[in-house]
Amino acid sequence: MAVEVILPKVDMDMATGRISSWHVEEGATVKKGDLLFEIETDKAAMEIDSPAAGIVRNITGKEGVDIAVGEVVAWIYEEGEAVADAPASAPAEAAAEAPAKAEAPAPVEAAAPVAAVPAANVEASSGVRASPLARRLAKEAGLDLAAISGSGPKGRIVKADVEAAGKDGGAKAADAAPSAAPSAQPAMSDDQVMKLFEEGSYELIPHDSMRKTIARRLVEAKSSIPHFYLTLDCEIDALLALRKQLNDAAPKVKTEDGEKPAYKLSVNDMVIKAHAKALAMVPEANVSWTESAMVKHKHADVGVAVSIPGGLITPIIRRADEKTLSAISNEMKDLATRARSRKLKAEEYQGGNTAVSNLGMFGIKDFAAVINPPHATILAVGAGEQRAVVKDGEVKVATVMSVTLSTDHRAVDGALGAELLAAFKQVIENPMTMLV
């Protein structure tokens, strides 16, 4: 029986994706695991392999077009298996002629241009498997796809299911479904904003999918998480001295470009380690909030904000509390390089317990960062600079770095956050503890 190739969900926030390039042509013979195409998501480029061996037929997923998650983009037939009579370019309505429970579903159901599927409809039913025709009919009838049982292959909703639900009144009207929380509305409409500027005095740069995702997640985070902020200063002269000593002692390794140090530690690498060690010292702060329970983590998985063209991404150093500084440094360099070329795997930037955002390299003294769910904390790191400090009644000069901890007050209250930040200060000002 023919195997459908669907556009998979490779990101927890993904509702649509784009095929950036196909690596096979119509009629190509493939083995299971062979590369079929690449997906361009909000955050990365992902390679998708063949789910079965056979001959690729009826490629309906077009390159460079938004496609809903779960949509069929091609079919893989066994050698000698009869191919459906209807061509892949036939109108989607032709699928209605096929029996709802046919053994080999006609691929023409997915042949309608996926760009015609309204974005709002995709968002509302991103976890529902349905043909483009079924989606359109459900939207026109005001039916909620999530409330309709599918009779197609693997529970896929087809035209007949939507028509039956409309007759039986068994599907809730999508517009009537209660919302868990009101969506945030902009203070001004686009038209109101544009009227404030003289025509011809600007250019419009459309938002790409990454910028839209960042905007949506930031609004959700600031709207749903009660942020609480704590700031303190850390003296980092001892840390800078240890960093220099460790870098000077780094062994040389042979590479294609000649001999290079095995590692080159940055201040940020040591901040990551110190934050992870602090979470191990204060495990009650190493948590995530859910409505039913507190998720207490056994390890410190630290996300690190990396600026990339068009936005930012937060790759994660897993078990940073257990790793050496050199391991953290080399892993961070690799993640940052692949993040900027959008080559990260989904598991490399999803999840984590906390995060570090460092703007010190830009001379920023201090700032407050926005928490990235499901994290309960994020540490904002400013620049290290020489400042006058009072010690034993005398004014002296020290290199001081200001840090601000943002906490989800539901999970980490003020006293607990202060304890975590004090532990971080203890580690950062006594950096030798990172080596044991």
Stockholm file with secondary structure:
# STOCKHOLM 1.0

chainA/1-436         MAVEVILPKVDMDMATGRISSWHVEEGATVKKGDLLFEIETDKAAMEIDSPAAGIVRNITGKEGVDIAVGEVVAWIYEEGEAVADAPASAPAEAAAEAPAKAEAPAPVEAAAPVAAVPAANVEASSGVRASPLARRLAKEAGLDLAAISGSGPKGRIVKADVEAAGKDGGAKAADAAPSAAPSAQPAMSDDQVMKLFEEGSYELIPHDSMRKTIARRLVEAKSSIPHFYLTLDCEIDALLALRKQLNDAAPKVKTEDGEKPAYKLSVNDMVIKAHAKALAMVPEANVSWTESAMVKHKHADVGVAVSIPGGLITPIIRRADEKTLSAISNEMKDLATRARSRKLKAEEYQGGNTAVSNLGMFGIKDFAAVINPPHATILAVGAGEQRAVVKDGEVKVATVMSVTLSTDHRAVDGALGAELLAAFKQVIENPMTMLV
#=GR chainA/1-436 SS CCEEEECCCCSTTCSEEEEEEESSCTTCEECTTCEEEEEECSSCEEEEECSSSEEEECCCCCBTSEEETTCEEEEEECTTCCCCSSCTTSCGGGGGGSCTTCSSCCGGGGCSCGGGSCHHHHHHTTTCCBCHHHHHHHHHHTBCGGGSCCCSGGGCBCHHHHHHHHHHTCSCBGGGSCCSSCCCCCSSCHHHHHTTSCTTSCCCCCCCHHHHHHHHHHHHHHHHSCEEEEEEEEECHHHHHHHHHHHHTCCEEEETTEEEESCCCCHHHHHHHHHHHHHHHSGGGSEEECSSCEEECSSCCEEECEEETTEEECCEETTTTTSCHHHHHHHHHHHHHHHHTTCCCGGGTSCCSEEEEECGGGTCCCCCCCCCTTCSEEEEEEEEEEEEEEETTEEEEEEEEEEEEEEETTTSCHHHHHHHHHHHHHHHHSGGGGGC
#=GC SS_cons         CCEEEECCCCSTTCSEEEEEEESSCTTCEECTTCEEEEEECSSCEEEEECSSSEEEECCCCCBTSEEETTCEEEEEECTTCCCCSSCTTSCGGGGGGSCTTCSSCCGGGGCSCGGGSCHHHHHHTTTCCBCHHHHHHHHHHTBCGGGSCCCSGGGCBCHHHHHHHHHHTCSCBGGGSCCSSCCCCCSSCHHHHHTTSCTTSCCCCCCCHHHHHHHHHHHHHHHHSCEEEEEEEEECHHHHHHHHHHHHTCCEEEETTEEEESCCCCHHHHHHHHHHHHHHHSGGGSEEECSSCEEECSSCCEEECEEETTEEECCEETTTTTSCHHHHHHHHHHHHHHHHTTCCCGGGTSCCSEEEEECGGGTCCCCCCCCCTTCSEEEEEEEEEEEEEEETTEEEEEEEEEEEEEEETTTSCHHHHHHHHHHHHHHHHSGGGGGC
//
